[in-house]
Amino acid sequence: MASLEQTDQKVVFGLDIGTRSVVGTVGYLENNQFNVIAQSVEMHQTRAMLDGQIHDIGKVGMTIRMVKENLEQQTDIHLTDVCIAAAGRVLKTVRITYDHEYPDGHDITDEDIYNLDSSAVGKAYEKFLEENNSGLKFYLVGYSVMHYYLDGYQISNLEGHSAGKVSVELIATFLPDDCVDGLYKACERAGLRVANLTLEPIAAMMVAIPDKYRMLNLALVDVGAGTSDICITDDGSIVAYGMLPIAGDDITEIIARNCLVDFNSADEIKIAASKNDKVEYVDIMGLDKIITAGEVARVIRPKVEEMAAKVSDEIKRLNGDKPVSAVFVVGGGGCVPGYTEAIARELQLPEERVALRGEEVMKNINFISDSEIEKNSLLVTPLGICMSYYEEANNFIFVSFNGTQTKLYDNGKLQIVDAAMQVAFPNEDLFPKRGQELRYTVNGKERSSRGEPGDAAVISLNGKPADIHSKIHANDIINVKPSTAGAPGKATIENIPEFKTKFNVNVNGKNIEASRYATVNGEAQTGFYDIKQGDEVKVLDYNTAAQIAELMDITITENTVIIVNNERGDLNTPVYENFKIEFKDQEEMLLDYYSDLPDADEIAISQANEESYSSSDDGIRILEGEDGRLTLENISEEDLEKLHEQEQEPVRNILARDLHVFVNNEEITLHGKAEYIFVDIFDAIDFDLSRPNGRSIVTILNGATPDYMQPIKDGDKIEVYWKDNK
């Protein structure tokens, strides 16, 4: 910038440091019109820059000094500060989609949206570091949100919506430190201080595509000497950057080989052919030659079409695999014949929608220094660099983050979160961390319980409380105490929905509701069990007889007999819905049995004709007391079994009759009893109650649901099957 004492206006000095040349512009903004005082162009004497990267700082610095001194002579202004641009070709971009789930009932706030964006940028930075392990330092230049999603559906604004799964798709842009460092040092060699640093695509966009057109889906292609830089706009902002290492120098090399000249001579032929019908030159053999513009166009056509095809493919890739509405081309490399037409063909656009941007976009540019300056596409980027000074305050600043000095690219919007990202402070340490998620399985299916949220990071800025969104400036002091994690996820068996359901069981003649049976890693557990990480929980559709006894406070002794659906069972016998289970004392069962037999006392007494009746030779006796009741004497479990075998069968034989019924449409005959109940059918059919083959047993008697103890008669129609496995 010139000193204010030398001019009434605030003069801006802008430099476009390109691969083949350095273009300097001096001017000032007045009433929304930029006035160009002077311009100067100097070609690099050697290939000190390749593909936009400075290879020889000293030689590039000399070229800059030549431009600076030339402009000082034209304006009589001592130039001390300069505005420059980092080439779009050195930008690295990462496109990423980030998802986050909020608890039910949470309404999304602006804070939530910013946290979502910040987390996405953090993930983009992590991805960038993984993919670019060059060891170079990179700076986050900025990011652009492309789309928001709510539960998978695209939405323009998340704010106010009830939370669910939210997502953001954005593009983050990074700039390498070595590129910036080279530009700064080259300017310092010329005695200049960098006052403002912008990006070449942004500078070109300022002139070629004004803000009012950025709602449209457009592409800007800046074709330089070494690379073609691409910028995509949509919805009012820049949504993507791209670069291809193919541009004007590739065309120059084709001409050099065809005309047998050195690189610089070929470049002169290329430029001359764009303005004249024929060009005279001398080849390396010293022969005078003439080539027409048409011949040049024919020679370079394959390379031009290759460039156009690659640029078109990159435009579509950056634009979500679809063409844009229009393409603007700037830069000297785009002036070659056939280039814009080839892009139009590749993108299937009308030719008028792909055009060079030159004088028609410079209506607000006043060239007061020299009316003979050609207003073409080569001036777009240099003018944009100057104009960016008035709209941006971009440069690098230093701040202290937890005691460490760090350099940031200042786009005028820096916040604490940007500094945290630059020093690679873990993104998860900024936001409240949830405790570890508890993961387990229920009946083979994955389940999880979220941990509790912790406390957010404690942040101070220059000794005062702040948050991640607090604005920062040069020399600020930032201190961040990491966020904490909440309690880990918890779950008990009684909280599992499947475990909460009840089922009906008949216990000793009384209908009750029983709870489900649960095992963890193969071992039975109660509802109070705290589920642990990786546990395999199974909730079964039955209880064991032991669990039913515990539920009913029934004491199990060595004399307890367990009867499940009129069959003898044990403590591990499964009891399903609508099953009948009885817990009886062996002695009481035997006494009840003989008390209930028809004429049992007559049978016993008549056979013995004495006061007592012996059932075996082992001294087991059934005695009739004074009150007429039967009692047992000298009894044991083995004795009971013998008595059961010896005495039950004769009585049965006296009273037994056959019963004919239909079970599952098949006629069966029951034998050996005087009267039959529903459960007796299980003695005559192939139906294993001890091996469940479904969720529960379905029983039907003559179209209705029976009780297991319900009497049955000849001709009854019965259905029995496992539920879900009929």
ZIPE-V254309 format. One record per backbone hydrogen bond with DSSP energy under -0.5 kcal/mol. CO is the residue of the C=O (numbers start at 0). NH is the residue of the N-H. Records with the same first field share a line. If there is no record, write none. Layout:
CO->NH + NH
This chain:
0->79 + 80
2->5
3->6
8->10
10->1
11->13 + 26
12->82
13->24
14->16
15->17 + 22
19->43
20->17
21->23 + 41
22->15
23->39
24->13
25->36 + 37
26->11
27->34
29->32
32->29 + 34
33->35 + 365
34->27 + 36
35->367 + 368
37->25
39->23
41->21
45->47
47->54 + 55
49->52
52->49
55->59
56->60
57->61
58->62
59->63
60->64
61->65
62->66
63->67
64->68
65->69
66->70
67->71
68->72
69->73
70->74
71->75
76->78
77->2 + 79
79->192
81->194 + 195
82->14
83->197
85->199
86->89
87->90
89->175
91->173
93->171
95->169
97->167
99->165
102->105
104->106
105->162
107->159
108->112
109->113
110->114
111->115
112->116
113->117
114->118
115->119
116->120
117->121
118->122
119->123
120->124
121->125
122->126
123->127
124->128
125->129
126->130
127->131
136->176
138->140 + 174
141->172
143->170
146->168
147->154
148->166
149->152
152->149
154->147
157->160
160->107
163->101 + 165
164->150
165->99
166->148
167->97 + 169
168->145 + 146
169->95
170->143
171->93
172->140 + 141
173->91
174->138
175->179
176->180
177->181
178->182
179->183
180->184
181->185
182->186
183->187
184->188
185->189
186->189 + 191
187->190
192->81 + 194
195->83
197->85
198->202
199->203
200->204
201->205
202->206
203->206 + 207
204->208
209->212
210->213
212->215
213->235 + 236
214->234
215->217
216->324 + 325
217->232
218->327
219->221 + 230
220->222 + 329
221->223 + 228
222->332 + 333
223->247
224->248
226->223 + 228
227->243
228->221
229->241
230->219
231->238 + 239
232->217
233->236
236->233 + 238
239->231
241->229
243->227 + 245
246->249 + 250
247->251
248->252
249->253
250->254
251->255
252->256
253->257
254->258
255->259 + 260
259->283
261->265
262->266
263->267
264->268
265->269
266->270
267->271
268->272
269->273
270->273
271->274 + 275
276->292
278->290
280->288
282->285
286->282
288->280
290->278
291->295
292->296
293->297
294->298
295->299
296->300
299->303
300->304
301->305
302->306
303->307
304->308
305->309
306->310
307->311
308->312
309->313
310->314
311->315
312->316
313->317
314->318
315->320 + 321
316->319
325->218
326->354
327->220
328->356
329->222
330->333
331->334
332->335
335->338
337->341
338->342
339->343
340->344
341->345
342->346
343->347 + 348
344->347
349->352
350->353
352->326
354->328
355->357
357->360
358->361
361->364
363->33 + 365
364->366
365->35 + 367
369->372
372->374
373->375
374->358
375->378
376->330 + 379
377->381
378->382
379->383
380->384
381->385
382->386
383->387
384->388
385->388
386->389 + 390
387->391
393->196
394->409
396->407
397->474
398->400 + 405
399->401 + 477
400->403
403->400
405->398
407->396 + 409
408->410
409->394
413->471
414->417 + 418
415->419
416->420
417->421
418->422
419->424
420->423
425->428
426->429 + 430
428->482
429->456
432->453 + 485
434->450
435->488
436->438
437->448
438->533
439->446
440->536
441->444
444->441
446->439
448->437
451->434 + 485
454->483
456->458
457->480
458->465
459->478
460->463
463->460
465->458
466->469
467->416
469->415
472->475
475->399 + 477
476->461
477->401
478->459
479->481
480->457
483->432
486->434 + 451
490->530
491->494
492->495
495->498 + 499
496->500
498->515
502->513
503->577
504->506 + 511
505->507 + 580
506->509
509->506
511->504 + 513
513->502
515->517
516->539
517->524
518->537
519->522
522->519
524->517
525->528
526->493
528->492 + 530
531->534
534->440 + 536
535->520
536->442
537->518 + 539
539->516
541->516
542->574
543->547
544->548
545->549
546->550
547->551
548->553
549->552
552->554
554->556
556->559
558->585
560->562 + 583
561->563 + 568
562->564 + 581
563->566
566->563
568->561
569->572
570->545
572->544
573->575
574->542
575->578
576->696
578->505
579->564
580->507
581->562 + 583
583->560
584->588
585->589
586->590
587->591
588->592
589->593
590->594
591->595
592->596
596->599
598->602
599->603
600->604
601->605
602->606
603->607
604->608
610->623
612->621
615->618
618->620
619->614 + 615
620->622 + 632
621->612
622->624 + 630
624->627
628->624
630->622
632->620
635->639
636->640
637->641
638->642
639->643
640->644
641->645
642->646 + 647
643->647
644->648
646->650
647->651
648->652
649->653
650->654
651->655
656->672
658->660 + 669
659->714
660->662 + 667
661->663 + 717
662->665
665->662
667->660
669->658
672->656
675->711
676->679
677->680
678->681
679->682
680->683 + 684
684->686
686->688
687->690
689->691
695->722
696->698
697->720
699->701 + 718
700->703
703->700 + 705
706->709
707->678
709->677
712->715
715->661 + 717
716->701
717->663
718->699
720->697
721->724
722->694
